[in-house]
Amino acid sequence: MEPAEFGSYVRRLRVKQRLSLNAVGRAAGISGTYLCQIESGTRRPSAEKLRMLAPVLGVKTEELLRAVGYLEEPKIEAAEAERVEWAYRLAMSDPECRFSALVAELLPSEVGVETKKAIVIAYEMVSGKKLL
């Protein structure tokens, strides 16, 4: 994910938590200026800073590490990846379920297969429809 896109993602997480830059900075033990640079895409945070930010932003450290590019997506067989992609597209395009709007608001535009699979599983739970 590009730095500006990652910064927007961090900003959405912060806003979702209803926290100011300085409040997140204080809680995570980093400066508001540093966090502002992350959100604007001018600074790529270290893995240690992401570890400090994750609980304040309400996500797992692994999620931030994966989003910024420090971790690779786990390998999934091509056939399963295609099945997950198909199910993900169906879930995100379901007009009867507001689930896709919530997901789109919270996630970066590019998500990996494992994240898509988790979204499909959550969709199945919310909608009662079986896709995988």
C-alpha positions as CSV (number, residue, x, y, z in Angstrom):
1,M,0.0,0.0,0.0
2,E,1.3,3.5,-0.9
3,P,2.2,5.8,2.1
4,A,-0.6,8.2,1.3
5,E,-3.2,5.4,1.2
6,F,-1.8,3.9,4.4
7,G,-2.0,7.3,6.0
8,S,-5.7,7.6,5.0
9,Y,-6.3,4.2,6.4
10,V,-4.8,5.2,9.8
11,R,-6.8,8.5,9.7
12,R,-10.1,6.5,9.2
13,L,-9.2,4.2,12.1
14,R,-8.4,7.2,14.3
15,V,-11.7,9.0,13.4
16,K,-13.6,5.8,13.9
17,Q,-12.2,5.7,17.5
18,R,-13.2,9.5,17.8
19,L,-9.8,10.5,18.8
20,S,-7.7,13.5,18.0
21,L,-4.1,13.2,16.7
22,N,-2.8,14.3,20.0
23,A,-5.0,11.9,22.0
24,V,-3.8,9.0,19.9
25,G,-0.2,10.2,20.1
26,R,-0.4,10.5,23.9
27,A,-2.0,7.0,24.3
28,A,0.5,5.4,22.0
29,G,3.5,7.2,23.3
30,I,4.4,9.0,20.1
31,S,4.1,12.7,19.1
32,G,1.0,14.1,17.4
33,T,3.4,15.5,14.8
34,Y,4.7,12.0,14.0
35,L,1.2,10.7,13.7
36,C,0.3,13.6,11.4
37,Q,3.2,12.7,9.1
38,I,2.0,9.1,9.0
39,E,-1.5,10.2,8.1
40,S,-0.3,12.6,5.4
41,G,1.9,9.9,3.9
42,T,5.2,11.7,4.4
43,R,6.5,9.2,7.0
44,R,6.5,5.4,7.0
45,P,6.2,4.3,10.6
46,S,8.5,1.6,12.0
47,A,7.2,-1.7,13.1
48,E,7.7,-0.6,16.7
49,K,5.6,2.5,16.2
50,L,2.8,0.4,14.6
51,R,2.9,-2.0,17.6
52,M,2.3,1.0,19.8
53,L,-0.4,2.4,17.6
54,A,-2.5,-0.7,17.0
55,P,-4.2,-1.0,20.3
56,V,-5.1,2.7,20.4
57,L,-6.6,2.4,16.9
58,G,-8.5,-0.7,17.8
59,V,-6.7,-3.1,15.4
60,K,-4.2,-5.9,15.7
61,T,-0.6,-5.0,15.1
62,E,-0.4,-7.6,12.3
63,E,-3.1,-5.7,10.4
64,L,-1.1,-2.5,10.5
65,L,2.1,-4.3,9.6
66,R,0.4,-6.0,6.7
67,A,-1.2,-2.8,5.5
68,V,2.1,-0.8,5.5
69,G,3.9,-3.7,3.7
70,Y,6.1,-5.2,6.5
71,L,4.3,-8.5,6.3
72,E,3.3,-10.5,3.2
73,E,-0.1,-12.1,2.7
74,P,0.0,-15.8,3.5
75,K,0.1,-18.0,0.4
76,I,-3.3,-19.4,-0.6
77,E,-3.8,-21.9,-3.4
78,A,-5.0,-20.3,-6.7
79,A,-8.3,-22.1,-6.7
80,E,-9.2,-21.0,-3.2
81,A,-8.1,-17.5,-3.9
82,E,-10.5,-17.4,-6.9
83,R,-13.3,-18.8,-4.8
84,V,-12.6,-16.1,-2.1
85,E,-12.5,-13.4,-4.7
86,W,-15.8,-14.5,-6.2
87,A,-17.5,-14.6,-2.7
88,Y,-16.0,-11.3,-1.7
89,R,-17.4,-9.6,-4.9
90,L,-20.8,-11.1,-4.2
91,A,-20.8,-10.0,-0.5
92,M,-19.6,-6.5,-1.4
93,S,-22.3,-6.1,-4.1
94,D,-25.3,-7.4,-2.1
95,P,-27.9,-4.5,-2.3
96,E,-29.9,-6.0,0.6
97,C,-27.0,-5.8,3.1
98,R,-25.4,-2.5,4.3
99,F,-22.3,-4.6,5.2
100,S,-20.3,-3.5,2.1
101,A,-20.7,0.2,3.0
102,L,-19.4,-0.4,6.5
103,V,-16.4,-2.5,5.2
104,A,-15.6,0.0,2.4
105,E,-15.5,2.8,5.1
106,L,-13.0,1.0,7.3
107,L,-10.6,-0.8,5.0
108,P,-8.1,0.4,2.5
109,S,-9.0,0.0,-1.2
110,E,-6.6,-2.9,-1.7
111,V,-7.0,-5.8,0.7
112,G,-5.4,-9.3,0.5
113,V,-7.0,-12.7,0.1
114,E,-7.0,-13.5,3.8
115,T,-8.7,-10.2,4.6
116,K,-11.3,-10.8,1.9
117,K,-11.9,-14.3,3.3
118,A,-12.5,-12.8,6.8
119,I,-14.9,-10.3,5.3
120,V,-16.8,-13.0,3.5
121,I,-17.1,-15.0,6.7
122,A,-18.3,-12.0,8.6
123,Y,-20.8,-11.3,5.8
124,E,-22.1,-14.9,6.0
125,M,-22.7,-14.4,9.7
126,V,-24.5,-11.1,9.2
127,S,-26.6,-12.1,6.2
128,G,-27.2,-15.8,6.9
129,K,-26.0,-16.6,3.3
130,K,-23.4,-19.2,2.7
131,L,-20.7,-18.2,0.1
132,L,-17.6,-20.3,1.0
